[in-house]
Amino acid sequence: MALKDLSYSEAAVLALQHEMQADARVVVLGEDVGRGGIFGQYKGLQQAFGAERVIDTPISEAAIMGAGVGMALAGLKPVVEMRVVDFALCGMDELVNQAAKNRFMFGGQGRVPLVARMPGGIWDASAAQHSQSLEAWFAHLPGVVVVSPSTPQDNYGLLRAALACGDPVVYIEHKTLWGLRGEVDEDIAVPLGKARRVREGNALTLVSWSRQMQACAAACDALAAEGIAVDLIDLRTLWPWDRETVLASCARTQRLLVVHEAVQVAGFGAEIAASAAEATGCRVARLGAPRIPVGYAPVLEAQSRVGPEAVVAAARKLLG
């Protein structure tokens, strides 16, 4: 067992270091990757592997994503850095119409094994154009895998799994989790499509992912003090999502609350809730942000956050 105390960003660096050492086809491209990335998620990699494998690019997300697709089709395994998911919208055509479709349109003759890193979620005091949670867009897109890790261990394991996937992966790390520290076991493999059970309980099933897991964990503590034991599940991979684990829990508790930082309207929580209701007949509820742009002022930004108190209130209502 090789345990290390690492931050969320350091775990990602370690994962890439292992993969780049093991496979010369793994390359990184994007803005500021040479200096370590704006969150330190590539720190030291250009010095270790050279500028031909950790490639600084012009400021053009369409060019970066397009180059990544071309590299993947030519046999490389590119890690495409989009800086934040909000900026990735400039490269959507290459991802949606090229990366996601190639394998299907050409009968499997071409594969696009790229990992598109798109930090998402509310970025403190960064306002509407830098604080979006768009994971539901990508989960709706056939041909891509969607990942959203919440811990350093999962960021390490899931990034390695994403690079081994063979298909395009939209990899959404939260913009404010980079400093989160935790133990990382280098020997643990984290498979795509497998959820993590954080707490066990029979009162209700609570499903979430990414940074919102922190609010859900705090809510579970508050509910436990009232004698309410919650089955808390970290989805980790949004597509494919772990239907077996979630539905088995819902069948047992007969209550499901899905919580996410993204806007509640048409959020991915609706897919989980509908699937659970259809399969198990359980009571369902969703909790997400209001359909408003994230404000810059702290008092406005707070309106878009889903805190532990709101999770507790939604759980009590579902149990009532």
Contacts in CASP RR format, 6 or more apart in sequence:
PFRMAT RR
TARGET T0000
AUTHOR 0000-0000-0000
METHOD contacts of the structure
MODEL  1
MALKDLSYSEAAVLALQHEMQADARVVVLGEDVGRGGIFGQYKGLQQAFG
AERVIDTPISEAAIMGAGVGMALAGLKPVVEMRVVDFALCGMDELVNQAA
KNRFMFGGQGRVPLVARMPGGIWDASAAQHSQSLEAWFAHLPGVVVVSPS
TPQDNYGLLRAALACGDPVVYIEHKTLWGLRGEVDEDIAVPLGKARRVRE
GNALTLVSWSRQMQACAAACDALAAEGIAVDLIDLRTLWPWDRETVLASC
ARTQRLLVVHEAVQVAGFGAEIAASAAEATGCRVARLGAPRIPVGYAPVL
EAQSRVGPEAVVAAARKLLG
1 185 0 8 1.000
1 187 0 8 1.000
2 185 0 8 1.000
2 186 0 8 1.000
2 187 0 8 1.000
3 183 0 8 1.000
3 184 0 8 1.000
3 185 0 8 1.000
4 14 0 8 1.000
4 183 0 8 1.000
4 184 0 8 1.000
4 186 0 8 1.000
5 181 0 8 1.000
5 182 0 8 1.000
5 183 0 8 1.000
5 184 0 8 1.000
6 14 0 8 1.000
6 152 0 8 1.000
6 156 0 8 1.000
6 181 0 8 1.000
6 182 0 8 1.000
6 183 0 8 1.000
6 184 0 8 1.000
7 152 0 8 1.000
7 178 0 8 1.000
7 179 0 8 1.000
7 180 0 8 1.000
7 181 0 8 1.000
7 182 0 8 1.000
8 149 0 8 1.000
8 151 0 8 1.000
8 152 0 8 1.000
8 155 0 8 1.000
8 173 0 8 1.000
8 177 0 8 1.000
8 178 0 8 1.000
8 179 0 8 1.000
8 180 0 8 1.000
8 181 0 8 1.000
9 39 0 8 1.000
9 40 0 8 1.000
9 41 0 8 1.000
9 43 0 8 1.000
9 178 0 8 1.000
9 179 0 8 1.000
10 43 0 8 1.000
10 152 0 8 1.000
11 152 0 8 1.000
11 153 0 8 1.000
11 155 0 8 1.000
11 156 0 8 1.000
11 157 0 8 1.000
11 159 0 8 1.000
11 184 0 8 1.000
12 41 0 8 1.000
12 155 0 8 1.000
12 156 0 8 1.000
12 159 0 8 1.000
12 173 0 8 1.000
13 40 0 8 1.000
13 41 0 8 1.000
13 42 0 8 1.000
13 43 0 8 1.000
13 44 0 8 1.000
13 45 0 8 1.000
14 156 0 8 1.000
14 184 0 8 1.000
14 186 0 8 1.000
15 155 0 8 1.000
15 156 0 8 1.000
15 157 0 8 1.000
15 159 0 8 1.000
15 160 0 8 1.000
15 163 0 8 1.000
16 26 0 8 1.000
16 28 0 8 1.000
16 42 0 8 1.000
16 45 0 8 1.000
16 79 0 8 1.000
16 159 0 8 1.000
17 45 0 8 1.000
17 48 0 8 1.000
18 160 0 8 1.000
18 186 0 8 1.000
19 26 0 8 1.000
19 77 0 8 1.000
19 159 0 8 1.000
19 160 0 8 1.000
19 163 0 8 1.000
20 26 0 8 1.000
20 28 0 8 1.000
20 45 0 8 1.000
20 48 0 8 1.000
20 49 0 8 1.000
20 53 0 8 1.000
23 77 0 8 1.000
23 163 0 8 1.000
24 53 0 8 1.000
25 75 0 8 1.000
25 76 0 8 1.000
25 77 0 8 1.000
26 53 0 8 1.000
26 76 0 8 1.000
26 77 0 8 1.000
26 78 0 8 1.000
26 79 0 8 1.000
26 163 0 8 1.000
27 52 0 8 1.000
27 53 0 8 1.000
27 54 0 8 1.000
27 55 0 8 1.000
27 71 0 8 1.000
27 76 0 8 1.000
27 77 0 8 1.000
27 78 0 8 1.000
27 79 0 8 1.000
28 42 0 8 1.000
28 45 0 8 1.000
28 53 0 8 1.000
28 54 0 8 1.000
28 55 0 8 1.000
28 78 0 8 1.000
28 79 0 8 1.000
28 81 0 8 1.000
29 55 0 8 1.000
29 57 0 8 1.000
29 64 0 8 1.000
29 67 0 8 1.000
29 68 0 8 1.000
29 71 0 8 1.000
29 78 0 8 1.000
29 79 0 8 1.000
29 80 0 8 1.000
29 81 0 8 1.000
30 55 0 8 1.000
30 56 0 8 1.000
30 57 0 8 1.000
30 64 0 8 1.000
30 80 0 8 1.000
30 81 0 8 1.000
30 82 0 8 1.000
30 83 0 8 1.000
31 56 0 8 1.000
31 57 0 8 1.000
31 58 0 8 1.000
31 59 0 8 1.000
31 64 0 8 1.000
31 81 0 8 1.000
31 83 0 8 1.000
32 38 0 8 1.000
32 56 0 8 1.000
32 81 0 8 1.000
32 83 0 8 1.000
33 42 0 8 1.000
33 45 0 8 1.000
33 46 0 8 1.000
33 54 0 8 1.000
33 55 0 8 1.000
33 56 0 8 1.000
33 57 0 8 1.000
33 81 0 8 1.000
34 42 0 8 1.000
34 45 0 8 1.000
34 46 0 8 1.000
34 51 0 8 1.000
34 54 0 8 1.000
34 56 0 8 1.000
35 46 0 8 1.000
36 42 0 8 1.000
36 43 0 8 1.000
36 44 0 8 1.000
36 45 0 8 1.000
36 46 0 8 1.000
37 43 0 8 1.000
37 81 0 8 1.000
38 83 0 8 1.000
39 119 0 8 1.000
39 175 0 8 1.000
39 178 0 8 1.000
40 178 0 8 1.000
41 117 0 8 1.000
41 173 0 8 1.000
41 178 0 8 1.000
42 54 0 8 1.000
42 81 0 8 1.000
45 54 0 8 1.000
46 54 0 8 1.000
46 56 0 8 1.000
57 63 0 8 1.000
57 64 0 8 1.000
57 67 0 8 1.000
60 90 0 8 1.000
61 82 0 8 1.000
61 87 0 8 1.000
61 88 0 8 1.000
61 89 0 8 1.000
61 90 0 8 1.000
61 91 0 8 1.000
62 90 0 8 1.000
62 91 0 8 1.000
62 93 0 8 1.000
62 94 0 8 1.000
64 80 0 8 1.000
64 81 0 8 1.000
64 82 0 8 1.000
64 91 0 8 1.000
65 80 0 8 1.000
65 82 0 8 1.000
65 88 0 8 1.000
65 91 0 8 1.000
65 94 0 8 1.000
65 95 0 8 1.000
65 99 0 8 1.000
65 116 0 8 1.000
66 91 0 8 1.000
66 94 0 8 1.000
66 98 0 8 1.000
67 78 0 8 1.000
68 76 0 8 1.000
68 78 0 8 1.000
68 80 0 8 1.000
68 114 0 8 1.000
69 94 0 8 1.000
69 95 0 8 1.000
69 98 0 8 1.000
69 99 0 8 1.000
69 102 0 8 1.000
69 112 0 8 1.000
69 114 0 8 1.000
71 78 0 8 1.000
71 114 0 8 1.000
72 78 0 8 1.000
72 99 0 8 1.000
72 111 0 8 1.000
72 112 0 8 1.000
72 113 0 8 1.000
72 114 0 8 1.000
72 168 0 8 1.000
73 102 0 8 1.000
73 110 0 8 1.000
73 111 0 8 1.000
73 112 0 8 1.000
75 113 0 8 1.000
77 113 0 8 1.000
77 114 0 8 1.000
77 115 0 8 1.000
77 163 0 8 1.000
77 166 0 8 1.000
78 114 0 8 1.000
78 115 0 8 1.000
79 114 0 8 1.000
79 115 0 8 1.000
79 117 0 8 1.000
79 163 0 8 1.000
80 114 0 8 1.000
80 115 0 8 1.000
80 116 0 8 1.000
80 117 0 8 1.000
81 117 0 8 1.000
82 88 0 8 1.000
82 91 0 8 1.000
82 116 0 8 1.000
82 117 0 8 1.000
82 118 0 8 1.000
82 119 0 8 1.000
83 119 0 8 1.000
84 118 0 8 1.000
84 119 0 8 1.000
84 120 0 8 1.000
84 123 0 8 1.000
84 130 0 8 1.000
84 175 0 8 1.000
85 118 0 8 1.000
85 119 0 8 1.000
85 120 0 8 1.000
85 121 0 8 1.000
85 132 0 8 1.000
85 133 0 8 1.000
85 134 0 8 1.000
85 172 0 8 1.000
86 120 0 8 1.000
86 129 0 8 1.000
86 130 0 8 1.000
86 131 0 8 1.000
86 132 0 8 1.000
88 95 0 8 1.000
88 116 0 8 1.000
88 118 0 8 1.000
95 116 0 8 1.000
95 144 0 8 1.000
95 168 0 8 1.000
95 170 0 8 1.000
96 141 0 8 1.000
98 112 0 8 1.000
99 112 0 8 1.000
99 114 0 8 1.000
99 116 0 8 1.000
99 144 0 8 1.000
99 168 0 8 1.000
100 112 0 8 1.000
100 141 0 8 1.000
100 142 0 8 1.000
100 143 0 8 1.000
100 144 0 8 1.000
100 168 0 8 1.000
101 143 0 8 1.000
102 110 0 8 1.000
102 111 0 8 1.000
102 112 0 8 1.000
103 110 0 8 1.000
103 111 0 8 1.000
103 112 0 8 1.000
103 143 0 8 1.000
103 167 0 8 1.000
104 142 0 8 1.000
104 143 0 8 1.000
111 166 0 8 1.000
111 167 0 8 1.000
112 167 0 8 1.000
112 168 0 8 1.000
113 163 0 8 1.000
113 165 0 8 1.000
113 166 0 8 1.000
113 167 0 8 1.000
113 168 0 8 1.000
114 168 0 8 1.000
114 169 0 8 1.000
115 159 0 8 1.000
115 162 0 8 1.000
115 163 0 8 1.000
115 165 0 8 1.000
115 168 0 8 1.000
115 169 0 8 1.000
115 171 0 8 1.000
116 168 0 8 1.000
116 169 0 8 1.000
116 170 0 8 1.000
116 171 0 8 1.000
117 171 0 8 1.000
117 173 0 8 1.000
118 170 0 8 1.000
118 171 0 8 1.000
118 172 0 8 1.000
119 172 0 8 1.000
119 173 0 8 1.000
119 174 0 8 1.000
119 175 0 8 1.000
120 132 0 8 1.000
120 133 0 8 1.000
120 134 0 8 1.000
120 172 0 8 1.000
120 173 0 8 1.000
120 174 0 8 1.000
120 175 0 8 1.000
120 210 0 8 1.000
121 131 0 8 1.000
121 132 0 8 1.000
121 133 0 8 1.000
121 174 0 8 1.000
121 175 0 8 1.000
121 176 0 8 1.000
121 210 0 8 1.000
121 211 0 8 1.000
121 261 0 8 1.000
121 262 0 8 1.000
122 131 0 8 1.000
122 133 0 8 1.000
122 175 0 8 1.000
122 176 0 8 1.000
122 261 0 8 1.000
122 294 0 8 1.000
122 301 0 8 1.000
122 304 0 8 1.000
122 305 0 8 1.000
123 130 0 8 1.000
123 131 0 8 1.000
123 175 0 8 1.000
123 176 0 8 1.000
124 176 0 8 1.000
124 301 0 8 1.000
125 296 0 8 1.000
125 298 0 8 1.000
125 301 0 8 1.000
126 175 0 8 1.000
126 296 0 8 1.000
127 293 0 8 1.000
127 294 0 8 1.000
127 295 0 8 1.000
127 296 0 8 1.000
128 293 0 8 1.000
128 294 0 8 1.000
128 295 0 8 1.000
128 296 0 8 1.000
130 175 0 8 1.000
131 175 0 8 1.000
131 294 0 8 1.000
131 295 0 8 1.000
131 301 0 8 1.000
131 304 0 8 1.000
132 294 0 8 1.000
133 260 0 8 1.000
133 261 0 8 1.000
133 262 0 8 1.000
133 263 0 8 1.000
133 289 0 8 1.000
134 262 0 8 1.000
135 146 0 8 1.000
135 148 0 8 1.000
135 170 0 8 1.000
135 172 0 8 1.000
135 209 0 8 1.000
135 210 0 8 1.000
135 238 0 8 1.000
135 260 0 8 1.000
135 262 0 8 1.000
135 268 0 8 1.000
136 262 0 8 1.000
136 266 0 8 1.000
136 267 0 8 1.000
136 268 0 8 1.000
136 269 0 8 1.000
136 271 0 8 1.000
138 144 0 8 1.000
138 146 0 8 1.000
138 170 0 8 1.000
138 172 0 8 1.000
138 238 0 8 1.000
138 239 0 8 1.000
139 146 0 8 1.000
139 238 0 8 1.000
139 239 0 8 1.000
139 268 0 8 1.000
139 271 0 8 1.000
143 167 0 8 1.000
143 168 0 8 1.000
144 167 0 8 1.000
144 168 0 8 1.000
144 169 0 8 1.000
144 170 0 8 1.000
144 239 0 8 1.000
145 162 0 8 1.000
145 165 0 8 1.000
145 167 0 8 1.000
145 168 0 8 1.000
145 169 0 8 1.000
145 170 0 8 1.000
145 192 0 8 1.000
145 237 0 8 1.000
145 239 0 8 1.000
145 240 0 8 1.000
146 169 0 8 1.000
146 170 0 8 1.000
146 172 0 8 1.000
146 237 0 8 1.000
146 238 0 8 1.000
146 239 0 8 1.000
147 158 0 8 1.000
147 162 0 8 1.000
147 169 0 8 1.000
147 170 0 8 1.000
147 171 0 8 1.000
147 172 0 8 1.000
147 192 0 8 1.000
147 236 0 8 1.000
147 237 0 8 1.000
147 238 0 8 1.000
148 172 0 8 1.000
148 173 0 8 1.000
148 174 0 8 1.000
148 209 0 8 1.000
148 210 0 8 1.000
148 235 0 8 1.000
148 236 0 8 1.000
148 237 0 8 1.000
148 238 0 8 1.000
149 155 0 8 1.000
149 157 0 8 1.000
149 158 0 8 1.000
149 159 0 8 1.000
149 173 0 8 1.000
149 210 0 8 1.000
149 236 0 8 1.000
150 174 0 8 1.000
150 177 0 8 1.000
150 209 0 8 1.000
150 210 0 8 1.000
150 211 0 8 1.000
150 213 0 8 1.000
150 214 0 8 1.000
150 234 0 8 1.000
150 236 0 8 1.000
151 180 0 8 1.000
151 182 0 8 1.000
151 213 0 8 1.000
151 234 0 8 1.000
152 180 0 8 1.000
152 181 0 8 1.000
152 182 0 8 1.000
152 183 0 8 1.000
152 184 0 8 1.000
153 182 0 8 1.000
153 183 0 8 1.000
153 184 0 8 1.000
153 185 0 8 1.000
153 188 0 8 1.000
153 190 0 8 1.000
154 190 0 8 1.000
154 196 0 8 1.000
154 234 0 8 1.000
154 236 0 8 1.000
155 173 0 8 1.000
156 184 0 8 1.000
156 186 0 8 1.000
156 190 0 8 1.000
157 188 0 8 1.000
157 189 0 8 1.000
157 190 0 8 1.000
158 171 0 8 1.000
158 190 0 8 1.000
158 192 0 8 1.000
158 236 0 8 1.000
158 237 0 8 1.000
159 171 0 8 1.000
160 189 0 8 1.000
160 190 0 8 1.000
161 189 0 8 1.000
161 190 0 8 1.000
161 191 0 8 1.000
161 192 0 8 1.000
162 169 0 8 1.000
162 171 0 8 1.000
162 192 0 8 1.000
165 192 0 8 1.000
169 192 0 8 1.000
172 210 0 8 1.000
174 210 0 8 1.000
174 211 0 8 1.000
176 211 0 8 1.000
177 210 0 8 1.000
177 211 0 8 1.000
190 236 0 8 1.000
192 237 0 8 1.000
192 240 0 8 1.000
193 236 0 8 1.000
193 237 0 8 1.000
193 240 0 8 1.000
193 241 0 8 1.000
193 242 0 8 1.000
194 236 0 8 1.000
194 237 0 8 1.000
194 242 0 8 1.000
194 245 0 8 1.000
195 207 0 8 1.000
195 233 0 8 1.000
195 234 0 8 1.000
195 235 0 8 1.000
195 236 0 8 1.000
195 237 0 8 1.000
195 241 0 8 1.000
195 242 0 8 1.000
195 245 0 8 1.000
195 246 0 8 1.000
196 233 0 8 1.000
196 234 0 8 1.000
196 236 0 8 1.000
197 231 0 8 1.000
197 232 0 8 1.000
197 233 0 8 1.000
197 234 0 8 1.000
197 245 0 8 1.000
198 213 0 8 1.000
198 217 0 8 1.000
198 220 0 8 1.000
198 232 0 8 1.000
198 233 0 8 1.000
198 234 0 8 1.000
199 217 0 8 1.000
199 220 0 8 1.000
199 229 0 8 1.000
199 230 0 8 1.000
199 231 0 8 1.000
199 232 0 8 1.000
200 229 0 8 1.000
200 231 0 8 1.000
201 229 0 8 1.000
201 230 0 8 1.000
201 231 0 8 1.000
201 253 0 8 1.000
202 229 0 8 1.000
202 231 0 8 1.000
202 252 0 8 1.000
202 253 0 8 1.000
203 223 0 8 1.000
203 228 0 8 1.000
203 229 0 8 1.000
203 230 0 8 1.000
203 231 0 8 1.000
203 253 0 8 1.000
203 255 0 8 1.000
203 319 0 8 1.000
204 228 0 8 1.000
204 230 0 8 1.000
204 231 0 8 1.000
204 253 0 8 1.000
204 255 0 8 1.000
204 256 0 8 1.000
204 257 0 8 1.000
204 315 0 8 1.000
204 318 0 8 1.000
204 319 0 8 1.000
205 230 0 8 1.000
205 231 0 8 1.000
205 233 0 8 1.000
205 246 0 8 1.000
205 249 0 8 1.000
205 250 0 8 1.000
205 252 0 8 1.000
205 253 0 8 1.000
205 255 0 8 1.000
205 256 0 8 1.000
205 257 0 8 1.000
205 276 0 8 1.000
205 282 0 8 1.000
206 216 0 8 1.000
206 219 0 8 1.000
206 220 0 8 1.000
206 230 0 8 1.000
206 231 0 8 1.000
206 232 0 8 1.000
206 233 0 8 1.000
206 256 0 8 1.000
206 257 0 8 1.000
206 258 0 8 1.000
206 259 0 8 1.000
206 311 0 8 1.000
206 315 0 8 1.000
207 233 0 8 1.000
207 235 0 8 1.000
207 246 0 8 1.000
207 256 0 8 1.000
207 257 0 8 1.000
207 258 0 8 1.000
207 259 0 8 1.000
207 269 0 8 1.000
207 272 0 8 1.000
208 215 0 8 1.000
208 216 0 8 1.000
208 232 0 8 1.000
208 233 0 8 1.000
208 234 0 8 1.000
208 235 0 8 1.000
208 258 0 8 1.000
208 259 0 8 1.000
208 260 0 8 1.000
209 234 0 8 1.000
209 235 0 8 1.000
209 236 0 8 1.000
209 238 0 8 1.000
209 260 0 8 1.000
210 260 0 8 1.000
210 261 0 8 1.000
211 261 0 8 1.000
212 259 0 8 1.000
212 260 0 8 1.000
212 261 0 8 1.000
212 306 0 8 1.000
213 234 0 8 1.000
215 259 0 8 1.000
215 306 0 8 1.000
215 307 0 8 1.000
215 308 0 8 1.000
215 311 0 8 1.000
216 232 0 8 1.000
216 259 0 8 1.000
216 308 0 8 1.000
216 311 0 8 1.000
217 232 0 8 1.000
218 307 0 8 1.000
218 308 0 8 1.000
218 311 0 8 1.000
219 230 0 8 1.000
219 307 0 8 1.000
219 308 0 8 1.000
219 309 0 8 1.000
219 311 0 8 1.000
219 312 0 8 1.000
219 315 0 8 1.000
220 230 0 8 1.000
220 232 0 8 1.000
222 308 0 8 1.000
222 312 0 8 1.000
223 229 0 8 1.000
223 230 0 8 1.000
223 312 0 8 1.000
223 315 0 8 1.000
224 230 0 8 1.000
228 315 0 8 1.000
228 319 0 8 1.000
230 315 0 8 1.000
231 249 0 8 1.000
231 252 0 8 1.000
231 253 0 8 1.000
233 242 0 8 1.000
233 245 0 8 1.000
233 246 0 8 1.000
233 249 0 8 1.000
235 241 0 8 1.000
235 242 0 8 1.000
235 246 0 8 1.000
235 272 0 8 1.000
236 242 0 8 1.000
238 268 0 8 1.000
241 271 0 8 1.000
241 272 0 8 1.000
243 275 0 8 1.000
243 279 0 8 1.000
246 256 0 8 1.000
246 272 0 8 1.000
246 275 0 8 1.000
246 276 0 8 1.000
247 275 0 8 1.000
247 276 0 8 1.000
247 279 0 8 1.000
247 280 0 8 1.000
250 256 0 8 1.000
250 276 0 8 1.000
250 279 0 8 1.000
250 280 0 8 1.000
250 282 0 8 1.000
251 279 0 8 1.000
251 280 0 8 1.000
251 282 0 8 1.000
253 282 0 8 1.000
254 280 0 8 1.000
254 281 0 8 1.000
254 282 0 8 1.000
254 283 0 8 1.000
255 282 0 8 1.000
255 283 0 8 1.000
255 284 0 8 1.000
255 318 0 8 1.000
255 319 0 8 1.000
256 272 0 8 1.000
256 273 0 8 1.000
256 276 0 8 1.000
256 277 0 8 1.000
256 282 0 8 1.000
256 283 0 8 1.000
256 284 0 8 1.000
256 285 0 8 1.000
257 284 0 8 1.000
257 285 0 8 1.000
257 286 0 8 1.000
257 287 0 8 1.000
257 311 0 8 1.000
257 314 0 8 1.000
257 315 0 8 1.000
257 318 0 8 1.000
258 269 0 8 1.000
258 272 0 8 1.000
258 273 0 8 1.000
258 284 0 8 1.000
258 285 0 8 1.000
258 286 0 8 1.000
258 287 0 8 1.000
259 286 0 8 1.000
259 287 0 8 1.000
259 288 0 8 1.000
259 306 0 8 1.000
259 311 0 8 1.000
259 314 0 8 1.000
260 267 0 8 1.000
260 268 0 8 1.000
260 269 0 8 1.000
260 287 0 8 1.000
260 288 0 8 1.000
260 306 0 8 1.000
261 288 0 8 1.000
261 289 0 8 1.000
261 305 0 8 1.000
261 306 0 8 1.000
262 268 0 8 1.000
262 288 0 8 1.000
262 289 0 8 1.000
263 288 0 8 1.000
263 289 0 8 1.000
263 290 0 8 1.000
263 291 0 8 1.000
264 286 0 8 1.000
264 287 0 8 1.000
264 288 0 8 1.000
264 289 0 8 1.000
264 290 0 8 1.000
264 291 0 8 1.000
265 291 0 8 1.000
267 286 0 8 1.000
267 288 0 8 1.000
269 286 0 8 1.000
270 286 0 8 1.000
273 284 0 8 1.000
273 285 0 8 1.000
273 286 0 8 1.000
274 284 0 8 1.000
276 282 0 8 1.000
276 284 0 8 1.000
277 284 0 8 1.000
283 318 0 8 1.000
285 314 0 8 1.000
285 317 0 8 1.000
285 318 0 8 1.000
287 306 0 8 1.000
287 310 0 8 1.000
287 311 0 8 1.000
287 314 0 8 1.000
288 306 0 8 1.000
289 304 0 8 1.000
289 305 0 8 1.000
289 306 0 8 1.000
290 303 0 8 1.000
290 304 0 8 1.000
292 303 0 8 1.000
292 304 0 8 1.000
294 300 0 8 1.000
294 301 0 8 1.000
294 304 0 8 1.000
295 301 0 8 1.000
295 303 0 8 1.000
295 304 0 8 1.000
END
